[in-house]
């Protein structure tokens, strides 16, 4: 099994920045990709960004140029740097690990609120 713990959420003004972290533990060898998703009230959970073991990244169109996903394999941690935040970025952000053995594992989520 893989356990994920997110941190770094909070309240930020429009145009501001936040960096989310996701620390992974457990059976790491089978993980082939990590991702961030988000879910706003009344909406479905959606993919924000993903990074493979090889370092390839993928972004949703609505965050391209503003968000950057990265990973530190020495710390088993994935980051989401969020810049130029907008009110519509307000959501609970979830970390996800994709494993060839266990399928998907999810963190508990961290709230991001963008408001003046």
Secondary structure, DSSP 8 states (H G I E B T S, - for coil): -EEEEEE--EEE-TT--EEEEEEEEE--TTEEEEEEEEE-TTS--EEEEEEETT--EEE-GGGTTTEEEEEETTTTEEEEEE-S--GGG-EEEEEEEEETTTEEEE---EEEEE--
